[in-house]
């Protein structure tokens, strides 16, 4: 399965990076909006999974009480219809795709106040054909492969964007090997981890893996 994950990561990166090479965008201009699209696709995946479970297990009366907080309690963000990735991909090419994607990010922030002001909304920097192709590329992410597909792809892209930025890469990405070393030194068997510059949350993920590997029990 690891090999399959690696093949998917490389295929997605190759396609996305080729589009960047054919555009006038620098890696620093390209990276955050692209990562935003990957996030948007994953948000839809989690939302639809929880929605299907709710529809299958809730009575009609209880279904009427479902709110965005219901999804949050089940580990998913509420995604309004206009922010569903599938709806963005299905938009006619005559539509203002950049505005639709930016509006989708705003809609998710409004439905999930914890994300207010966090998501990228500057999709005007892409020409329409590039943005359409990016949407199609990430629409093929196979989240049903098992394991943390989103985490692996997101980290792979972060790492490659950092490499493309040369020495400046470390400003927004700490290599996994360094994070693992820090966690091994900290030995977080219990308690809380404080990471004021958490970025993609790699420290928290690695700390949880450490706890699992050492069979920590509350």
N, C-alpha and C positions, 0 to 999 in steps of 0.2 A: 504493500500500500504506500510506503514511503516513496518508492520510485515513481508511482503514479502521481503522488502529490508533487514531486519535483518536476515531473514532465509538465504538469498543469501550470505550475509557477513559471517555468521557463517560457512556455508557449504564450501565456498571457503577457509576460514582460516583453517578449520579443515583438509581439504585435503592437503593444502600447508604445514601446520605445521607437518603433519604426514610424509611427504617426508623429511622434515628437520630432524625430529627425527630419521629417518632411515639412514641419511647420517652422515658424520663426520663434518659437518659444524656447527659453532656457529651461534647464531642469528645475530651477527654483520657482519658475512661473508655472510649471507644468505639474509638479509633484502633488501639492495640496489638493487642487481640484480633482486630480485623478484618484487620489486616495479617498476623496469624498464620494466619488462614484462607486468605488468598491464598498464603502460603508453603506451607501444607499441600497445597494443590491443585497447586502447581508441583512440590513434592517427589514427589508421586505420579506426575506426568507424566514427570519425569526417570527415576524408578525403573522404571516400566513400560517405557519406551523401552529402557533398558539391559537389563532382564530379557528382553525379547523378542529382543534382539540376542544375548544369552548363550544362550538356548534354541535359537536358530537356528544358532549357530556352534560350540557346545561339544559334545564327545562325551559320552555318558551318564556315563562315568567321571569326566571333568573337571567335569561339572556337579555332581557330588556334593561337590566341593571348594569350591564357591562360598560365600563368606562376606560379611558386610557390608563388609569391606575391599575385596572384589572390586568392589563397586559404587562405593566411594569412589575407587578407582583409575581408574574410568571417568567420574568427574565427577558421580556421583549419590549421594544418601544412601540407605541401606537403610531401607525402609518396611515395618514388620510389617503383617500383615493387618488388625489392629484399628485401624491408623492410616491405612489406605487411604481416600482421600476418597470414593470410590464407595461403600464400605461404610457410611460415616457418612451419606451422602445416602439410602441405602436403608433406614436404621433406621426401624422403625415409630414413629409419633408417640407411642405409649404408652411408649417407652423414655426413659430419662434422657439426653437429647441432650447437655446441658451436661457431664455426667460423661463421656460417651463421647468428646467432643471433647477435654476435658482429659486423659483417659487416653491419647488418641491422641498428644498432644504429649509426654506422659511416655514413651510407648513409643518414639517417635523419638529422644528424648534418650538412652534406655537403649541403643538400637541404634547410636547415633552419639555417643559420649562427649564429643566436642568441643563438642557443643551443650548439655551438661549445665547445667541451671539457666537457660537462655537463652529458651526458648519460653514464650509466655503460656499460663496454665492457669486463668485466672479467668473462665471462661465462665458461671458462675452469675449474673453480673451481667445477663445477657441473659434476657428472658423467652423461653419455649420457642418461641413463634411467630416471634419476630424471628430467633432463631438458625437455625431451620429455613429461613426465607426467605433468610438470608445464605448458607447452605450451597448452596441452589439457585442463587442469583445467581452465585456464583463457580464453580459447576460448569459454567457455560457459557463460561468463558474459552477462547478458541480458540488454544491454544498452537501450532497448526500453521499459523498465518498467516505465519510467517517472521519473521526478526529476533528481537530480544530482547523478546518480548511480556511476559514476566514483569517484566523490568527497567523497561519503560515504564509498565506498569500500577502497579507498586509505587511508582515515583517519582511518578506522577500522584496517587496516593492520599496519599503523604507530603506533597506540595505542597499539596493541598487541605485536609488536616488542619491543616497549619501555618497556612494562611490563616484557617481557622475559629477558630484559637486567637489570632488577632490578633498583637499584638506578641510574645507568648510563642512564636510559631511557630518562630522562629529557634533556639530551644533544642534542637530535635531535627531540624531540616532546613535545610540550606544550599542556596539556589537553584542550579540547574544553571549559570546564567550566572556566578555567583561562583566555583564550583568550576572552571569552564573557564578563567576569568581566572587563578586561582592556578596551574593546570597550565601555562598559556601562559607565566607568569612563571618557573616552575621549570624548564621545558624538560626533561622527563625522558626524554632520548634513551637513557639507559642507567642502570644502578645499581638501587637499591631505593627505594621510596617508604615513608616512615614516617608513618602517620596514626594517632596514638593515640586519636583520637575518630572512628573511621571511620564509625560509624552504618550506613548502608545500603551503604557501600563505593563511593560515587560518585566519590571521588578516584581510586581504583584503576581503575575503569572508564574514566574520562576520560583517565587517564594512558596506558592501553593504546591508546585511540583516537588519542591524540597520537603514540604510537610508530608505529602503523599508517599514519597520515597522512603521517608523515615517512619512511616506508619504512626504519625502523631494522632492521638485520640484525645478529644476534649475530656 
